[in-house]
Amino acid sequence: MTAVAEVLEALRTEGRAALDRLLEEREVPLHEGPRTLFLFQGEADRVELVHWIFGLESSLRFERVEGHDDLWHLALELPRASRIEYKLLVTRGDRMELVRDPLNDRLAHDPFGANSVCATPGYQTPDWIEEDPEARSGTLVGMSVTSAALGGTRQRLRVYLPPRFNTERHYPLLVVHDGRDYLHFTALKTVLDNLIYRLEIEPPVVALTQSSDRLVEYGADPRHAAFLAEELLPRLEDRFPVHREARFRGLMGASFGAVASLHSAWARPGLWGRLLLQSGSFAFTDIGPNPRGPAFEPVVRFVNAFREDPGQPANRAYVSCGQYESLIYENRSLVPVLQGTGMRIRYTEARDGHNWENWRDRLREGLSFLFPGPLWYVYE
């Protein structure tokens, strides 16, 4: 009898006592080879797993443990080293409630709250996201830019200055879209501190931007490209000792932030030399209308035009995407187009979804590819 079968048999024969014993000995969900067992305890008429794995039904129904109205189970096949975020949809009469898994303490946070996390054997949380007491800390300073390109709005941002910041030397510059979210949900400042300390990246100045209307401004909007090139970049060059060559300037973002990064580089050839594109919303059409809705119309027009005439928007780009995302096809399709420009490209996929911890887990590889430190010059 397999471990999963043994657990279900114990639950059937002993009920809640077996569950309590199980929770003292092991974490749930339980893993056995490719199978993962989700459990729920509570009175309900229906329990469903709500997940964001593209290709599976968006909700999967639990079954009651035989003989027990308040014990539920669901077995799902997940490949090794997978990481998924999920919630449970619990129905009681006419009331439906979307909740985090009460038997699972592992959570991931995003701008909308938190999700439960299931990670199968082979996945490891990177050690370089944790604060290292031996790593010196960089600093965050605030600044703002009044943007004529964006209708006279005041654009507030924070700027990361690396440890031992010295105005007598020059630094690479990286502009990050959704910078506040990267700070909060990917531990970006800690990651930068650690990678600099480990000599894996050249210490950069990092401008952390944030948009209050990101689906418009980041959606291949020429006003945003103008803001970056004509307003933000000159201010950063005036205030901080950054290199003035394109190969030392980078743009970075996830989802629509990746679209904004690629579009801004394409719109200003020769200005930005490095791109870090994570799970880009690179929707395009070969034939027929755009199926993703009105917000994507400017993106589709841009990506269609880019695929037709990509030019060379940068010198190198790091592209990553989760295999469980609906955008995996678009990102896979983009890679050969980028390679055809003569850019140096590194592409990575992970068994994960469209979420901040997926993007966090790719930062070490992406940042060290854009701005490699002394360690990589030794080992590459």
ZAMARGU-4260 file (C-alpha; in steps of 0.2 Angstrom, whole numbers, plus 5000, padded with zeros to 4 digits):
<rodrens>
0) 5000/5000/5000 | 5007/5017/4995 | 5009/5031/5008 | 4995/5041/5001 | 4984/5026/5001
5) 4989/5023/5019 | 4985/5040/5024 | 4967/5039/5016 | 4964/5022/5025 | 4969/5029/5042
10) 4958/5044/5039 | 4944/5032/5034 | 4946/5021/5049 | 4951/5034/5063 | 4944/5050/5056
15) 4950/5066/5065 | 4962/5057/5076 | 4972/5051/5061 | 4973/5069/5054 | 4979/5076/5070
20) 4993/5063/5071 | 4997/5066/5053 | 4999/5085/5056 | 5011/5082/5071 | 5022/5071/5060
25) 5021/5079/5043 | 5017/5094/5033 | 5003/5095/5021 | 5000/5094/5006 | 5009/5077/5006
30) 5020/5071/4992 | 5023/5054/4985 | 5032/5053/4969 | 5022/5063/4956 | 5007/5063/4967
35) 5002/5077/4979 | 4988/5074/4992 | 4978/5090/4998 | 4967/5088/5013 | 4953/5098/5021
40) 4944/5096/5037 | 4927/5105/5040 | 4909/5104/5037 | 4905/5109/5019 | 4894/5104/5004
45) 4908/5106/4992 | 4927/5109/4992 | 4938/5114/4977 | 4956/5118/4974 | 4958/5135/4965
50) 4975/5136/4957 | 4983/5145/4943 | 4991/5131/4933 | 4987/5134/4914 | 4981/5118/4906
55) 4971/5111/4921 | 4953/5115/4925 | 4954/5131/4936 | 4946/5122/4950 | 4947/5104/4955
60) 4935/5096/4966 | 4939/5087/4983 | 4931/5070/4988 | 4924/5066/5005 | 4934/5053/5015
65) 4923/5038/5015 | 4913/5038/5031 | 4917/5056/5036 | 4907/5071/5031 | 4920/5083/5037
70) 4936/5076/5030 | 4940/5079/5012 | 4955/5074/5000 | 4961/5078/4983 | 4976/5069/4974
75) 4985/5079/4960 | 5000/5074/4949 | 5013/5088/4950 | 5030/5086/4943 | 5046/5086/4954
80) 5052/5104/4958 | 5035/5112/4955 | 5029/5126/4965 | 5011/5132/4964 | 5000/5145/4973
85) 4982/5141/4977 | 4966/5144/4988 | 4952/5133/4993 | 4934/5137/4988 | 4922/5130/5001
90) 4904/5130/4998 | 4891/5129/5013 | 4873/5130/5007 | 4872/5146/4997 | 4888/5153/5004
95) 4905/5152/4994 | 4921/5156/5003 | 4938/5157/4995 | 4951/5154/5009 | 4969/5150/5011
100) 4972/5131/5016 | 4970/5130/5035 | 4981/5115/5036 | 4996/5123/5027 | 5006/5137/5035
105) 5016/5141/5019 | 5011/5157/5011 | 5016/5169/4997 | 5011/5187/4997 | 5007/5198/4982
110) 4998/5215/4980 | 4981/5207/4982 | 4984/5197/4998 | 4991/5180/5001 | 4990/5162/4994
115) 4994/5145/5000 | 5009/5137/4993 | 5013/5119/4988 | 5031/5115/4983 | 5035/5097/4978
120) 5052/5089/4982 | 5066/5096/4972 | 5060/5114/4974 | 5071/5125/4986 | 5069/5142/4992
125) 5085/5151/4987 | 5097/5155/5002 | 5101/5172/4994 | 5084/5180/4998 | 5088/5179/5017
130) 5097/5193/5025 | 5116/5189/5027 | 5123/5197/5043 | 5140/5198/5034 | 5133/5207/5019
135) 5134/5226/5020 | 5118/5235/5017 | 5114/5246/5003 | 5103/5262/5005 | 5086/5268/4998
140) 5084/5286/4994 | 5068/5295/4988 | 5067/5306/4973 | 5053/5312/4961 | 5051/5318/4944
145) 5038/5329/4937 | 5034/5321/4920 | 5027/5332/4905 | 5026/5316/4895 | 5014/5308/4908
150) 5003/5323/4909 | 5012/5334/4922 | 5011/5320/4935 | 5024/5319/4949 | 5032/5302/4948
155) 5039/5296/4964 | 5053/5283/4965 | 5066/5276/4976 | 5084/5273/4972 | 5095/5259/4978
160) 5113/5264/4981 | 5125/5249/4984 | 5135/5247/4999 | 5151/5258/5000 | 5143/5270/4988
165) 5156/5281/4981 | 5153/5297/4971 | 5170/5295/4963 | 5166/5279/4954 | 5153/5275/4941
170) 5140/5262/4942 | 5128/5252/4930 | 5110/5259/4931 | 5095/5247/4932 | 5077/5254/4930
175) 5064/5243/4938 | 5046/5243/4934 | 5034/5240/4949 | 5049/5243/4960 | 5039/5245/4976
180) 5032/5227/4973 | 5049/5220/4969 | 5055/5227/4986 | 5040/5220/4995 | 5037/5203/4987
185) 5054/5198/4980 | 5066/5205/4994 | 5075/5214/4980 | 5085/5225/4992 | 5091/5210/5001
190) 5095/5200/4985 | 5105/5215/4979 | 5115/5216/4995 | 5119/5198/4995 | 5123/5196/4976
195) 5135/5211/4978 | 5143/5204/4994 | 5145/5187/4985 | 5153/5196/4970 | 5140/5189/4958
200) 5135/5206/4951 | 5143/5222/4948 | 5136/5235/4961 | 5122/5244/4952 | 5112/5260/4955
205) 5094/5254/4954 | 5079/5266/4951 | 5063/5258/4958 | 5048/5266/4948 | 5030/5263/4951
210) 5015/5267/4941 | 4997/5271/4947 | 4990/5266/4930 | 5002/5252/4925 | 4990/5243/4913
215) 4990/5259/4902 | 5008/5266/4905 | 5016/5249/4904 | 5006/5243/4890 | 5018/5249/4876
220) 5013/5267/4879 | 5025/5279/4869 | 5023/5292/4883 | 5031/5280/4896 | 5045/5277/4884
225) 5048/5296/4883 | 5047/5298/4901 | 5061/5285/4904 | 5072/5292/4890 | 5069/5310/4891
230) 5065/5314/4909 | 5070/5300/4921 | 5086/5295/4913 | 5094/5313/4913 | 5088/5316/4931
235) 5097/5300/4937 | 5113/5304/4927 | 5113/5322/4935 | 5111/5315/4952 | 5120/5299/4953
240) 5137/5294/4946 | 5131/5281/4933 | 5139/5275/4917 | 5133/5285/4901 | 5135/5270/4890
245) 5120/5259/4884 | 5129/5243/4889 | 5128/5249/4907 | 5110/5253/4907 | 5096/5241/4910
250) 5077/5240/4911 | 5068/5227/4921 | 5050/5221/4924 | 5038/5207/4926 | 5021/5204/4916
255) 5016/5222/4909 | 5032/5228/4917 | 5042/5217/4905 | 5032/5224/4890 | 5036/5242/4896
260) 5054/5237/4897 | 5055/5229/4879 | 5045/5243/4871 | 5055/5257/4879 | 5071/5249/4873
265) 5064/5246/4855 | 5057/5264/4854 | 5074/5271/4859 | 5087/5260/4850 | 5104/5262/4857
270) 5099/5269/4873 | 5096/5254/4884 | 5109/5239/4883 | 5102/5227/4896 | 5084/5219/4898
275) 5077/5208/4911 | 5060/5202/4906 | 5050/5191/4918 | 5034/5182/4912 | 5031/5196/4899
280) 5013/5199/4894 | 5019/5198/4876 | 5002/5195/4867 | 5002/5195/4848 | 4991/5189/4834
285) 4995/5178/4819 | 4977/5179/4813 | 4961/5185/4820 | 4957/5196/4834 | 4966/5198/4851
290) 4957/5186/4863 | 4964/5194/4879 | 4954/5209/4880 | 4955/5228/4878 | 4969/5231/4890
295) 4980/5221/4878 | 4976/5230/4862 | 4991/5241/4863 | 5002/5227/4868 | 4997/5216/4853
300) 5000/5231/4841 | 5017/5233/4848 | 5022/5214/4849 | 5015/5212/4831 | 5026/5226/4825
305) 5041/5220/4835 | 5040/5203/4828 | 5039/5211/4810 | 5054/5222/4813 | 5063/5220/4830
310) 5079/5229/4826 | 5091/5227/4840 | 5083/5235/4856 | 5098/5230/4867 | 5114/5220/4868
315) 5108/5206/4879 | 5092/5201/4888 | 5087/5188/4901 | 5070/5181/4899 | 5061/5170/4911
320) 5043/5162/4912 | 5034/5149/4922 | 5029/5133/4913 | 5012/5134/4922 | 5008/5152/4915
325) 4996/5155/4901 | 5009/5167/4894 | 5022/5153/4891 | 5018/5151/4873 | 5021/5170/4870
330) 5037/5170/4879 | 5044/5155/4870 | 5039/5163/4854 | 5048/5179/4858 | 5065/5170/4862
335) 5070/5166/4843 | 5064/5183/4838 | 5076/5191/4851 | 5090/5179/4846 | 5088/5184/4828
340) 5092/5202/4832 | 5110/5197/4837 | 5107/5200/4855 | 5114/5189/4868 | 5100/5180/4876
345) 5097/5168/4891 | 5080/5160/4893 | 5074/5151/4908 | 5058/5141/4912 | 5052/5136/4929
350) 5039/5124/4935 | 5029/5139/4943 | 5016/5152/4939 | 5013/5170/4936 | 5018/5176/4953
355) 5031/5186/4963 | 5040/5171/4971 | 5043/5164/4953 | 5051/5181/4948 | 5061/5182/4964
360) 5068/5165/4962 | 5075/5170/4945 | 5084/5186/4951 | 5101/5179/4954 | 5102/5171/4937
365) 5095/5187/4928 | 5105/5200/4937 | 5121/5191/4936 | 5118/5189/4917 | 5115/5207/4915
370) 5129/5214/4926 | 5141/5200/4930 | 5152/5202/4945 | 5170/5196/4947 | 5164/5179/4952
375) 5156/5175/4935 | 5171/5182/4926 | 5181/5169/4935 | 5169/5154/4932 | 5162/5158/4915
</rodrens>
